[in-house]
């Protein structure tokens, strides 16, 4: 499992998370760039401080450990709450979509 604190980089293949707007974070892992909601819907935990599992493409909230799938946004474990918004971004295409 490749899990590192968000925002920390140990190597070029390690996942990173950075805040790109008030509402979105950019998760870079395994050559993929994924835009996701910046806060956990459970209690507003800031996902830029979450843990990313690069092997399973998941992010875990640092507050109450709710885990979300980075491909669909579905809540996989942890506190009951809504899914997060996720937009899969192709490599090299870093434009941030307008909030819906």
Secondary structure, DSSP 8 states (H G I E B T S, - for coil): --EEETT--SSTTS-EEEE-SSSEEEEEETTEEEEEESB-TTT--BGGGSEEETTTTEEE-TTT--EEETTT--EEESS------EEEE-TT--------
